[in-house]
Amino acid sequence: MAMLDSLDRTITLTAPAKINLALHVTGRRSDGYHLLDSLVVFAGFGDRISVKRAALDDFAISGPYGHALPDDASNLVLKARDALRAVFPDRATPVAIHLEKHLPVASGIGGGSTDAAAALTALSSLWALDVGIDTLAAIGLQLGADIPMCLYGQPLIARGVGEEIEPMATFPRLPLLLANCGASISTPQVFAALDKRDNPPLPALRAMRSLDDVCDYLKATHNHLFQATRALTPGIDDTIAALERTSPRLVRMSGSGATCFGIYDSDRDAEEAAAKLRRDHPDWFVVATHSAMEGN
């Protein structure tokens, strides 16, 4: 949710973790981009982006994972700022941007993409651009295939390379636990390691009004990147096994890894599972959270 301070004109948004509940690789385009079918939700936990007007452009990064990111023009947040500014040069005054990084880098939960999406949303508001999500999504797609879905920030089906978005009208709140053993995975490496790229799409959507509905549907789906990630990062098996020992309803890897998630019957179950994982693996990234119905 945005917080606007009329005194210093600061806008702060959460950039939530993106979780691929299911991810089917259905083909590959001639330009090398893979075609996907993915059921995506966004967590109630993520990074924070703050923007405010300034005399000169400025960018700062903090947070537990801030040290792992560049603070130069290669950062997706600054690419998002520059791409939006290129479309609206007369409105895009200098800004100070602060990224508070709470999500592990290169961990399969969309950290860079969700940060860029939050930056686009915050800056469009700060600059009073009065543009819709379709305009921002078109700009974001030039920077990364996951950015359009991150702009929606709600349960959705993403198809194509990620640009075909179908928001879910109804979807239950899922108690979740995110866990990462500390591994960073190169998404291009994972896709390059795939041994099959023409898998069936997701099964036909059905009404999802309860936790049971979601778990039953997911049992008929896959993450087609899992085996390739597993071959590149054998330690992912330890994360899966640790989550399975906490009695979840379902365990799976998100995106290209190495973050995995468990779905639980209640927030209390997810919190208790998180406490156990932290005791057993104090160096891991472990967060009990939930899926959100709406984005920023």
C-alpha positions in Angstrom: 0.0 0.0 0.0 1.3 3.5 -0.9 2.1 6.0 1.8 2.1 9.6 0.6 3.7 12.3 2.8 2.5 15.7 1.5 5.3 17.4 3.3 8.3 15.7 1.6 6.2 14.1 -1.2 7.6 10.6 -0.6 5.8 7.6 -2.0 6.6 4.2 -0.6 5.4 0.9 -2.0 6.0 -2.7 -1.2 7.5 -4.7 -4.0 6.1 -8.2 -3.1 7.7 -11.5 -3.7 6.3 -13.2 -6.8 5.6 -16.9 -6.3 5.0 -19.3 -9.2 2.6 -21.8 -7.8 2.9 -23.7 -11.1 5.1 -23.1 -14.1 4.8 -24.9 -17.4 7.3 -24.4 -20.2 5.2 -24.8 -23.4 7.6 -23.8 -26.2 10.3 -21.5 -27.4 10.1 -18.5 -29.8 12.6 -18.0 -32.7 14.2 -15.2 -30.7 15.0 -17.6 -27.8 12.4 -16.5 -25.4 10.5 -19.4 -23.8 6.8 -19.6 -23.8 5.2 -20.2 -20.4 2.0 -20.9 -18.6 2.2 -19.9 -15.0 -0.2 -19.5 -12.0 1.3 -16.7 -10.0 0.5 -15.1 -6.6 2.2 -12.3 -4.7 3.2 -12.5 -1.1 2.5 -10.1 1.8 6.3 -9.7 2.1 8.8 -8.1 -0.1 11.2 -5.2 -0.8 10.3 -1.5 -0.3 10.7 1.3 -2.8 10.5 4.9 -1.8 10.6 7.8 -4.3 10.6 11.6 -3.8 11.5 14.7 -5.8 15.1 15.9 -5.5 17.4 18.5 -7.0 19.4 15.7 -8.7 18.8 12.0 -9.3 19.9 9.8 -6.5 19.7 6.1 -5.8 20.4 4.3 -2.5 20.1 0.6 -1.5 19.8 -0.8 2.0 18.3 -3.9 3.7 19.7 -7.3 4.5 20.3 -8.2 0.8 21.2 -4.7 -0.5 24.9 -5.5 -0.6 24.2 -8.1 -3.4 22.9 -5.5 -5.9 24.6 -2.9 -8.1 23.6 0.7 -7.5 24.5 1.8 -11.0 22.6 2.0 -14.3 22.4 -1.8 -14.6 20.0 -2.0 -11.7 16.4 -2.7 -13.0 15.0 0.1 -10.7 17.1 2.7 -12.5 16.3 1.1 -15.9 12.6 1.5 -15.0 13.1 5.1 -14.1 15.0 5.9 -17.3 12.5 4.0 -19.5 9.5 5.9 -18.0 11.4 9.2 -18.2 12.1 8.5 -21.9 8.4 8.3 -22.6 7.4 11.3 -20.5 10.5 13.6 -20.5 8.6 16.8 -19.8 7.1 15.4 -16.6 10.0 13.3 -15.2 11.8 15.6 -12.8 14.8 14.4 -10.8 14.1 11.9 -8.1 15.7 10.2 -5.1 15.0 6.5 -5.0 15.6 4.2 -2.0 15.4 0.5 -2.4 15.1 -1.5 0.9 16.1 -5.0 -0.2 14.5 -7.9 1.9 14.3 -10.5 -0.9 17.3 -12.7 -1.8 18.8 -11.9 -5.2 18.5 -14.3 -8.1 16.2 -16.5 -6.0 13.2 -17.2 -8.2 10.7 -14.9 -6.5 11.0 -11.9 -8.9 13.0 -9.6 -6.8 14.4 -7.4 -9.7 11.1 -7.5 -11.6 8.9 -6.6 -8.6 11.3 -3.8 -7.7 11.1 -2.4 -11.2 7.3 -2.7 -11.2 7.0 -0.9 -7.9 9.4 1.9 -9.2 7.2 2.4 -12.3 4.1 2.6 -10.2 5.6 5.0 -7.6 7.2 7.2 -10.2 4.1 7.4 -12.4 2.2 8.6 -9.3 5.0 11.0 -8.2 5.1 12.6 -11.6 1.3 12.6 -11.9 1.4 10.9 -15.3 -2.2 9.6 -15.2 -1.4 6.4 -17.1 -3.0 3.0 -16.8 -1.4 -0.3 -16.1 -1.3 -1.2 -19.8 1.0 1.7 -20.5 3.3 0.8 -17.6 3.2 -2.9 -18.6 4.3 -2.1 -22.2 7.2 0.0 -20.8 8.1 -2.8 -18.3 8.0 -5.5 -20.9 10.9 -3.9 -22.7 13.0 -4.4 -19.5 11.9 -7.9 -18.4 9.2 -10.4 -19.2 8.1 -10.7 -15.5 7.6 -6.9 -15.0 4.0 -6.7 -16.4 2.7 -9.4 -14.1 4.4 -7.7 -11.1 2.6 -4.5 -11.9 -0.7 -6.4 -11.3 0.5 -7.8 -8.0 -2.5 -10.1 -7.6 -3.3 -13.8 -8.4 -3.1 -14.3 -12.1 -2.3 -16.6 -15.0 0.6 -15.4 -17.1 1.1 -16.8 -20.6 3.3 -16.2 -23.6 6.7 -14.9 -22.4 4.8 -13.5 -19.4 3.0 -10.6 -21.1 -0.4 -12.2 -21.5 -2.0 -11.6 -18.1 -5.3 -13.0 -16.9 -6.1 -11.8 -13.4 -8.0 -14.2 -11.1 -11.3 -12.7 -10.1 -11.4 -14.9 -6.9 -8.6 -16.6 -5.1 -8.2 -17.7 -1.5 -5.6 -16.4 0.9 -2.8 -18.9 1.1 -0.7 -19.3 4.3 2.9 -19.6 2.9 6.4 -20.3 4.0 9.3 -19.2 1.8 12.7 -20.8 2.2 16.0 -20.4 0.5 19.2 -22.2 1.5 21.4 -19.3 0.3 21.8 -20.3 -3.3 21.5 -17.8 -6.2 20.5 -19.2 -9.6 21.0 -17.8 -13.1 17.6 -18.0 -14.8 19.2 -18.2 -18.3 21.4 -21.1 -17.2 18.3 -22.9 -16.0 16.5 -22.4 -19.2 19.5 -23.5 -21.2 19.6 -26.7 -19.2 16.1 -27.8 -20.0 15.8 -31.1 -21.7 12.2 -30.5 -22.8 10.5 -27.3 -23.9 7.2 -28.4 -25.5 5.2 -29.4 -22.4 1.4 -29.2 -22.1 -0.1 -25.9 -20.9 -1.7 -25.6 -17.5 -4.9 -27.6 -17.0 -8.1 -25.7 -17.6 -8.8 -23.3 -14.8 -11.4 -24.2 -12.3 -13.1 -22.2 -9.6 -10.6 -21.6 -6.7 -12.4 -20.4 -3.7 -10.7 -22.5 -1.0 -7.3 -23.8 0.0 -8.5 -27.3 -1.0 -9.4 -26.0 -4.5 -5.9 -24.6 -5.0 -4.0 -27.6 -3.7 -6.2 -30.0 -5.7 -5.5 -28.0 -8.8 -1.8 -27.7 -8.2 -1.4 -31.5 -7.8 -2.1 -31.7 -11.6 0.5 -29.1 -12.4 4.3 -28.8 -12.3 7.3 -26.5 -12.2 9.1 -27.6 -15.4 12.2 -25.7 -14.3 12.7 -27.8 -11.2 14.8 -30.7 -12.6 17.2 -28.3 -14.5 17.6 -26.2 -11.3 18.1 -29.3 -9.2 20.9 -30.5 -11.6 22.6 -27.1 -11.3 22.1 -26.7 -7.6 21.9 -30.1 -5.8 21.3 -28.3 -2.4 17.8 -27.5 -3.5 16.8 -31.0 -2.4 17.7 -30.0 1.2 15.3 -27.1 1.0 12.5 -29.2 -0.3 13.1 -31.9 2.3 13.3 -29.4 5.1 9.9 -27.9 4.1 8.3 -31.3 3.8 9.3 -32.1 7.4 7.1 -29.2 8.6 3.8 -30.9 7.4 2.7 -28.5 4.7 -0.2 -29.2 2.3 2.2 -28.8 -0.7 5.9 -28.0 -1.3 7.3 -26.7 -4.6 10.1 -24.5 -6.0 9.2 -21.0 -7.2 10.3 -19.9 -10.7 13.8 -20.9 -11.5 14.8 -21.3 -7.8 16.3 -21.6 -5.4 13.5 -20.3 -3.2 10.9 -22.9 -2.4 7.6 -22.6 -0.7 5.1 -24.5 1.4 1.4 -24.0 1.6 -0.2 -24.5 5.0 -3.6 -24.9 6.6 -3.3 -21.7 8.7 -1.0 -18.8 9.4 -0.2 -20.4 12.7 1.0 -23.5 11.0 3.2 -21.5 8.6 4.6 -19.5 11.6 5.4 -22.7 13.5 7.1 -24.2 10.4 9.1 -21.0 10.0 10.3 -21.2 13.6 11.4 -24.8 13.1 13.3 -24.0 9.9 15.0 -21.0 11.6 16.2 -23.2 14.4 17.4 -25.9 12.1 18.9 -23.6 9.5 19.7 -20.2 11.0 21.6 -19.1 7.9 18.7 -19.6 5.5 16.2 -17.1 4.3 12.9 -18.1 6.0 9.7 -16.0 5.9 6.2 -17.0 6.9 3.8 -14.9 4.9 0.6 -15.3 2.8 -0.7 -14.6 -0.7 -2.3 -11.2 -1.3 -5.5 -10.7 -3.3 -4.6 -7.2 -4.5 -1.3 -5.5 -5.2 -0.1 -2.0 -4.2 
